[in-house]
Amino acid sequence: MHRQKTKFSRRVNRVFTHRANGVAKALETRGIRATYELHDRVLSNRKSRSRFEAEPPELDDVQRRIVSEVEAEGFSTVPFDELFPGEELWQEIEAQRNSFVGATETDLAAGGDQVRVREGKEFVVRLHSYGVEIGPDDPWFRAASSRRMLDIANTYVRMWSKLEYLDVWYSVPQPASAERVSSQRWHRDYNDKHLLKAFLYLVDVDDSMGPFQYIPGSQPGGRYADAWGWKPLGQNYPTEEELESRIPASAVRAFTAPKATLIFCNTAGFHRGGFSTTSPRVLATVTYSSPASLASLTERSFDYAGSFEELDAPTRFALT
Ligand SMILES: O=C(O)CCC(=O)C(=O)O
């Protein structure tokens, strides 16, 4: 979640007219960016890098492949059961999907007053949204906070990361004539450059259902990194035409895939999705970011509801 306004701009906004708001906002943005850089280079991330280096996790072949593909191209995909062999966890996640979809469709049929949506992104109904408690009784949380996934995230960002956001989304189909808004448009996430997201498709996703789309090589360090390059708090939403002026349309990768496909991705690179014009797209998502992001740019969407004592050190770190 985006950090709320700091006291500074609130104070300035009370005193000055709207003409001064731009100045206050610009100063505030500069301050937040400087804080991020400081936490990245010197404060939070340095310690987190040392912790990772003192005890790097041992990855198996599947995990290693994912990390090296995300490093090279910004994304990697894997069938859920390659990372989590056995049926049990997947079946629990499917049961979670069924009850969420059932409740969402009942609410939508009754007018949609009860569904959890966020302003400006009303096309996504969320299982949790923000300010909730989540714990081990949630099967997607168990997967996302497991060492199977956390070790991938930590190895990719080369530090102990923070599990910052977790949810299940139901993307409501739109009229084909609707304009793309928010994350349906090409953008880089403002959260962090040391970022790993995972999307787990909970239904088969075809071309008409707003598949996740990504530009391989647009992640920091990649060949398209300089096109509207990532900045803390950056607002990079070029139009499709602007994007195509710098990156050929043939570079775009659309993730049409069967359910139980897990997509790992550094979304500091260009991506978009969720513009379904037929059936609802249902997926589970998680974001791992660096401590610098939580210290300056973002807030965790949930509080951990379980017992911290039972967790190993990297997992405890990820959840605090
Ligand atoms: O819904 C999608 O496929 C895109 C999501 C997105 O932009 C994000 O999670 O940052």
The ligand as an ORCA input file, in Angstrom:
! r2SCAN-3c Opt
* xyz 0 1
  O      -3.710     -7.469    -12.682
  C      -2.647     -7.559    -13.316
  O      -2.439     -8.468    -14.125
  C      -1.578     -6.525    -13.106
  C      -1.353     -6.286    -11.671
  C      -0.419     -5.185    -11.381
  O      -0.256     -4.257    -12.124
  C       0.351     -5.234    -10.149
  O       0.123     -6.116     -9.311
  O       1.227     -4.377     -9.988
*
